[in-house]
Amino acid sequence: MTWNTDDTSAALRVLAVDDEKPALDELVYLLNEQIGVGEVHGASEATGALRVLRAHPIDAVFLDIDMPGLTGMELAGILSEFAEPPAVVFVTAHDDHAVAAFDLGAVDYLLKPLRAARLAEAVRRIAAARATVTASPPEQTHPSEVIPVELGGVTTLVHRADVAWVEADGDYARLHTRAGSHLVRIPLTALESRWEGAGFLRVHRSYLVALRLVTGLRSTGSGTVVCLRAEGASGAVELPVSRRQVRELKQRLVHGPRQNWSQR
């Protein structure tokens, strides 16, 4: 099955795989609604999925786990051996395969019933990873890597690599860096969007943290806090983690790009 919603060459070409027709139809429908998704294919089992992959260029596969014949995990293992493997996102009703999924290099792990907003986040991650591969050479600095800070008529450039964590301050954001803290006229949500692919994670409505500085998580009587080590003028700190972000934070710490926190 094939659906075409966008002829733009930059749009993602995706394959949805699920042996349950209602679930497959819903996934295909939701993918077609996503900005940035172009051609959408569907398959009801692994063999059919491999036929599609042989016949069409596919950027990402949205894959159920429990299927007859080859399971989603087994199919993902096969895909990982491709010369140019597609990104893999698991879509399942079970949360007990997450560790194995990320060990296979999955970009994301979505739980049924599927939410459109959560699917949109997965699509953004795939697009961001794809953009990184075709990005400009390293010597050309991306605009989001530097933040201009004005103080007393003097503009200082703060590098993203120097930021330990960011705190919401009304409609502004306060950057906590090696050199001190700086208030910038940028909403926390804007920095979250710009830095999500650079080792930062929104752990709470008021906090965005650099994963490279995380030393652990700690349970308290009121919830969970994330512990960040000191770096320059930014001292060691413990920040609250919202309940809905605990799982993603754990997954990012264990299975995310190691370069972001391997030197903690």
C-alpha positions as CSV (number, residue, x, y, z in Angstrom):
1,M,0.0,0.0,0.0
2,T,1.3,3.5,-0.9
3,W,0.0,7.0,-0.1
4,N,1.5,10.2,-1.5
5,T,0.9,13.5,0.3
6,D,3.9,15.6,-0.6
7,D,6.1,15.6,-3.7
8,T,8.9,17.7,-2.0
9,S,12.2,15.9,-2.3
10,A,13.1,16.8,1.3
11,A,10.0,15.2,2.7
12,L,10.5,11.9,4.5
13,R,9.6,8.6,2.8
14,V,8.3,6.3,5.4
15,L,7.1,2.8,5.9
16,A,4.5,1.7,8.5
17,V,4.5,-2.0,9.5
18,D,1.8,-3.6,11.7
19,D,0.0,-6.9,11.3
20,E,-3.3,-5.5,12.7
21,K,-5.1,-3.6,10.0
22,P,-6.9,-1.0,12.2
23,A,-3.6,-0.2,13.9
24,L,-1.8,0.0,10.5
25,D,-4.6,2.2,9.0
26,E,-4.4,4.6,12.0
27,L,-0.6,4.8,11.8
28,V,-0.7,5.5,8.1
29,Y,-3.3,8.2,8.6
30,L,-1.4,9.9,11.4
31,L,1.8,9.8,9.3
32,N,0.1,11.4,6.4
33,E,-1.0,14.2,8.7
34,Q,2.6,15.0,9.8
35,I,4.4,18.0,8.4
36,G,7.6,16.8,6.8
37,V,6.3,13.4,5.7
38,G,5.9,12.8,2.0
39,E,5.4,9.3,0.7
40,V,3.9,6.8,3.1
41,H,4.0,3.0,2.5
42,G,2.3,0.3,4.5
43,A,3.0,-3.4,5.1
44,S,1.2,-5.9,7.3
45,E,4.2,-8.1,8.0
46,A,8.0,-8.2,7.8
47,T,8.2,-10.0,4.4
48,G,6.0,-7.4,2.8
49,A,8.1,-4.7,4.5
50,L,11.3,-6.0,3.0
51,R,9.6,-6.1,-0.5
52,V,8.7,-2.4,-0.1
53,L,12.3,-1.6,1.0
54,R,13.7,-3.4,-2.0
55,A,11.4,-1.5,-4.3
56,H,11.4,2.0,-2.8
57,P,13.9,4.4,-1.1
58,I,12.7,4.6,2.5
59,D,14.0,7.1,5.1
60,A,12.2,5.7,8.2
61,V,10.3,2.6,9.3
62,F,7.6,2.8,12.0
63,L,7.5,-0.8,13.2
64,D,5.3,-2.9,15.5
65,I,7.1,-5.5,17.6
66,D,4.6,-8.4,18.0
67,M,4.1,-9.7,14.5
68,P,3.8,-13.3,13.0
69,G,6.9,-14.6,11.3
70,L,9.7,-12.2,11.8
71,T,9.1,-9.9,14.8
72,G,9.7,-6.2,14.7
73,M,12.9,-6.7,16.7
74,E,14.2,-9.3,14.2
75,L,13.2,-7.0,11.2
76,A,15.1,-4.1,12.9
77,G,18.1,-6.3,13.2
78,I,18.0,-7.0,9.4
79,L,17.6,-3.3,8.6
80,S,20.6,-2.4,10.7
81,E,22.7,-4.5,8.3
82,F,21.7,-2.4,5.3
83,A,24.4,-0.3,3.7
84,E,22.2,2.8,4.3
85,P,19.8,1.6,7.0
86,P,16.5,3.6,7.5
87,A,15.7,5.2,10.8
88,V,13.6,2.8,13.0
89,V,10.8,3.9,15.3
90,F,9.0,1.2,17.3
91,V,5.3,1.5,17.8
92,T,4.0,-1.0,20.3
93,A,1.5,-1.6,23.1
94,H,4.3,-2.9,25.4
95,D,6.9,-0.9,27.3
96,D,9.1,-3.8,28.2
97,H,11.1,-3.9,25.0
98,A,12.5,-0.3,25.2
99,V,16.0,-1.2,26.2
100,A,16.4,-3.8,23.5
101,A,14.9,-1.4,21.0
102,F,17.4,1.3,21.7
103,D,20.2,-1.2,21.7
104,L,19.2,-1.8,18.1
105,G,19.6,1.9,17.4
106,A,16.0,2.9,17.3
107,V,15.4,6.6,17.0
108,D,12.3,6.5,19.2
109,Y,9.9,4.1,21.0
110,L,6.2,5.0,20.9
111,L,3.5,3.4,23.0
112,K,0.0,2.6,21.8
113,P,-2.6,4.2,21.8
114,L,-0.6,6.5,19.6
115,R,-0.8,10.2,20.1
116,A,-0.4,12.6,17.2
117,A,1.8,14.9,19.2
118,R,4.2,12.1,20.2
119,L,4.4,10.9,16.6
120,A,5.2,14.4,15.5
121,E,8.1,14.4,18.0
122,A,9.5,11.2,16.5
123,V,9.2,12.6,13.0
124,R,11.1,15.7,14.2
125,R,13.9,13.5,15.6
126,I,14.2,11.6,12.3
127,A,14.3,14.9,10.3
128,A,16.9,16.3,12.7
129,A,19.1,13.2,12.4
130,R,18.8,13.3,8.6
131,A,19.7,17.0,8.5
132,T,22.8,16.3,10.6
133,V,24.1,13.9,8.0
134,T,23.8,16.6,5.3
135,A,24.7,19.5,7.4
136,S,27.4,22.1,6.5
137,P,31.0,21.3,7.4
138,P,31.9,21.6,11.1
139,E,33.8,24.8,10.7
140,Q,30.6,26.6,9.7
141,T,28.9,27.3,13.1
142,H,25.2,26.8,13.2
143,P,23.3,30.0,14.3
144,S,21.8,28.2,17.3
145,E,25.2,27.5,18.8
146,V,25.8,31.1,19.9
147,I,23.4,33.3,21.9
148,P,24.0,37.1,22.0
149,V,23.6,38.5,25.5
150,E,23.3,42.2,26.1
151,L,24.4,43.8,29.4
152,G,25.0,47.5,30.0
153,G,25.2,48.2,26.3
154,V,27.7,45.4,25.7
155,T,26.9,42.4,23.6
156,T,28.5,39.1,24.7
157,L,28.3,35.9,22.7
158,V,27.5,32.8,24.8
159,H,28.4,29.5,23.2
160,R,25.9,26.7,23.7
161,A,28.7,24.4,24.7
162,D,29.2,26.6,27.8
163,V,25.6,26.3,29.0
164,A,25.0,23.8,31.8
165,W,21.3,24.4,32.3
166,V,18.6,26.9,31.4
167,E,15.9,28.2,33.6
168,A,12.6,29.8,32.6
169,D,12.3,33.3,33.8
170,G,8.8,34.6,32.8
171,D,8.9,35.0,29.0
172,Y,12.7,35.0,29.1
173,A,15.3,32.3,29.9
174,R,18.3,32.4,32.2
175,L,21.4,30.6,30.9
176,H,23.6,29.1,33.6
177,T,27.1,28.9,32.1
178,R,30.7,28.3,33.1
179,A,31.1,32.1,33.4
180,G,27.9,32.9,35.3
181,S,24.2,33.3,34.5
182,H,22.7,35.4,31.7
183,L,19.1,36.5,31.1
184,V,18.2,36.3,27.4
185,R,15.0,37.4,25.6
186,I,14.3,34.0,24.3
187,P,11.5,31.7,25.7
188,L,12.6,28.4,27.1
189,T,10.4,26.6,24.6
190,A,12.4,28.2,21.7
191,L,15.7,27.0,23.1
192,E,14.2,23.5,23.7
193,S,13.3,23.3,20.0
194,R,16.7,24.6,18.8
195,W,18.8,22.5,21.1
196,E,16.9,19.2,21.3
197,G,19.4,17.6,18.9
198,A,22.5,18.9,20.7
199,G,22.4,17.0,24.0
200,F,19.8,19.1,25.8
201,L,16.5,17.9,27.3
202,R,13.5,19.7,28.8
203,V,13.2,17.9,32.1
204,H,10.5,20.2,33.6
205,R,8.4,23.1,32.4
206,S,11.0,25.4,33.9
207,Y,14.3,23.6,33.2
208,L,16.4,22.5,30.2
209,V,19.6,20.6,31.0
210,A,22.8,19.6,29.3
211,L,22.9,15.8,29.4
212,R,26.7,15.8,29.4
213,L,26.7,17.2,32.9
214,V,24.1,14.8,34.4
215,T,25.6,12.6,37.2
216,G,22.4,10.8,38.2
217,L,18.8,10.8,39.3
218,R,17.5,10.8,42.8
219,S,14.1,10.1,44.2
220,T,12.7,12.4,46.8
221,G,9.5,12.5,48.8
222,S,7.9,14.8,46.2
223,G,9.3,13.2,43.0
224,T,12.5,12.9,41.1
225,V,15.5,15.3,40.7
226,V,18.3,15.3,38.2
227,C,21.8,15.9,39.5
228,L,24.2,18.0,37.5
229,R,27.9,18.3,38.2
230,A,29.6,21.7,38.7
231,E,31.2,23.4,35.7
232,G,33.0,26.7,36.1
233,A,30.8,29.3,37.7
234,S,27.8,26.9,37.3
235,G,27.8,24.9,40.6
236,A,26.5,21.5,41.2
237,V,22.7,21.5,41.2
238,E,19.7,19.3,41.6
239,L,16.6,20.2,39.5
240,P,13.1,18.7,39.6
241,V,12.1,16.3,36.8
242,S,8.4,16.2,35.8
243,R,6.9,12.7,36.1
244,R,6.2,12.5,32.4
245,Q,9.8,13.2,31.6
246,V,11.5,10.7,33.9
247,R,11.3,7.8,31.4
248,E,12.6,9.8,28.5
249,L,15.5,11.2,30.6
250,K,16.5,7.7,31.6
251,Q,16.4,6.5,28.0
252,R,18.4,9.5,26.7
253,L,21.0,9.0,29.4
254,V,21.4,5.3,28.7
255,H,20.9,5.1,24.9
256,G,21.5,8.6,23.5
257,P,24.6,9.9,21.7
258,R,27.4,9.1,24.1
259,Q,29.5,12.1,23.1
260,N,27.0,14.4,24.9
261,W,27.8,13.1,28.4
262,S,30.7,10.6,28.1
263,Q,33.0,13.1,29.9
264,R,30.9,13.7,33.0
